[in-house]
Amino acid sequence: MFNLLKLKMLICKLSTCWIVSGKTRKLAREFLFWFSFDDYRHFKNLNYHFVSLGNNCLPRALLVAAGLKPRRFYGEKSCPFDLYFSTDLKRTIHLIENDFSDFFQNINLDAFPHDDKLSLRQFKKCYRRRIQNFLRIQNSDKTVYYVYSNYNKVPEIDEISRLYNVLKLKRGTKPFELIILTKKRIDIPNVIQIPYDIQIDDSRAIEYIINRYKDFNNKYTVFCDYMREKLTETILP
């Protein structure tokens, strides 16, 4: 199977090599490789949003790999925490609480390693757009599932409680859930927890989780399969 998938990617690359823009070329290759009409119909009729709150790119990658969050070419919009690397949950809560009003003040660009090729002007333009995407989803009538993960440190109860209360304030009467992915369960109500004892200690962890060619079988693929099942259960009626 994986040889056929690699051949498929080779064909996708050959079919798009003429596209000058690297960003457009990559998106076209992803479309040709991943697109399916079944997924298109499914994602078109979603009655929910999944939104990553960090603390790194794992939630976004995991949700996409699990088939719960649409890929970009289906029209899914990026949000400011999708590629954000920070263990400072208080900062994340603060940004949500004040609608990102001071997001660019004393910003540490090292927290955005996937965007290190952007100039400061490009970075600001990109993240203003991602902030607006976050705020639009925050005001959506659909159910919003906010996902925060930290497998290096179990989050403090008071911080998760504050995060939940800030999200509740922002959502008002509109439905939402806060999902916490970490090593062990903490004693807090109203929060969906999916504990899993794993050490993310390989630089290729995201590659394994995505498992594009279905040729990996390790603790990360097992983790992804487990999380796919558990996360799917959270959105079933």
C-alpha positions, -999 to 999 in steps of 0.1 A, spaced: 0 0 0 27 25 10 45 20 -24 13 30 -42 9 60 -20 45 71 -27 39 67 -64 8 88 -60 28 116 -44 54 114 -72 27 118 -97 13 148 -77 47 164 -77 53 159 -114 18 173 -121 24 205 -101 61 212 -107 52 240 -132 35 261 -105 58 290 -97 46 299 -62 59 274 -36 29 279 -13 4 273 -41 24 244 -54 24 227 -20 -13 233 -16 -20 218 -50 0 187 -42 -18 183 -9 -51 186 -27 -43 160 -54 -29 136 -28 -56 139 0 -88 150 -17 -119 128 -17 -155 135 -24 -166 116 7 -144 139 29 -157 170 10 -193 161 16 -185 153 53 -166 185 60 -191 206 41 -219 196 65 -200 198 98 -219 213 127 -188 220 148 -154 235 148 -122 222 163 -98 249 174 -63 243 187 -50 262 218 -15 248 216 8 243 234 24 234 201 14 221 166 4 187 179 -34 193 184 -38 206 149 -18 178 133 -36 152 154 -70 165 146 -62 166 109 -47 131 109 -77 118 128 -100 131 101 -118 155 124 -104 188 112 -105 197 75 -74 203 56 -67 238 42 -79 230 7 -113 222 21 -115 258 32 -104 254 68 -89 286 82 -58 287 104 -59 302 139 -32 318 159 -24 289 182 -22 262 154 16 266 151 23 282 184 50 267 207 46 280 242 42 264 277 29 297 291 -8 288 294 -14 321 313 -3 340 282 -27 320 260 -56 327 284 -47 364 285 -47 366 247 -81 350 245 -95 371 273 -85 404 257 -92 393 221 -55 393 212 -53 431 215 -17 430 226 -7 400 206 22 417 188 36 436 218 70 422 228 62 391 206 87 363 207 90 350 172 109 319 184 74 307 195 64 304 159 92 282 143 70 272 113 68 308 103 104 317 106 107 325 69 82 354 72 94 390 76 79 408 105 55 426 82 44 393 66 41 377 101 18 405 113 -4 403 82 -6 365 85 -15 365 122 -40 394 120 -58 371 96 -55 341 119 -67 361 148 -98 372 129 -104 335 120 -103 327 157 -127 355 166 -151 345 139 -152 309 151 -156 321 186 -188 338 176 -201 309 155 -234 293 164 -218 258 158 -204 239 187 -167 248 192 -143 222 206 -112 239 220 -82 215 223 -52 221 245 -23 196 249 7 193 271 26 160 274 56 175 291 37 189 321 3 182 335 -15 216 335 -24 233 368 -60 229 378 -64 267 385 -51 275 350 -74 251 332 -103 264 353 -95 299 343 -92 289 307 -126 272 308 -142 303 324 -127 327 299 -140 305 270 -174 303 287 -175 340 290 -166 345 253 -190 319 241 -219 331 262 -249 308 256 -233 292 225 -222 255 229 -185 247 234 -163 221 250 -127 223 263 -107 192 257 -74 186 275 -48 161 262 -21 153 288 -5 124 306 -30 120 334 -64 131 345 -68 162 368 -95 169 392 -117 195 374 -153 195 363 -168 205 330 -137 197 310 -133 167 286 -100 149 294 -84 122 273 -53 112 293 -25 92 276 9 86 290 33 93 261 66 111 259 69 132 227 106 127 223 112 123 186 117 151 162 97 131 136 67 126 159 43 147 138 55 129 106 47 96 123 13 108 135 3 120 100 17 87 86 12 99 50 23 67 33 10 43 60 45 28 64 50 36 101 40 15 131 52 28 164 40 44 196 30 76 177 8 58 152 -8 38 181 -13 71 199 -30 86 169 -53 57 164 -63 58 201 -69 96 200 -89 93 168 -113 69 185 -116 90 217 -119 124 200 -145 110 176 -165 99 207 -166 135 219 -185 148 189 -210 119 185 -245 128 197 
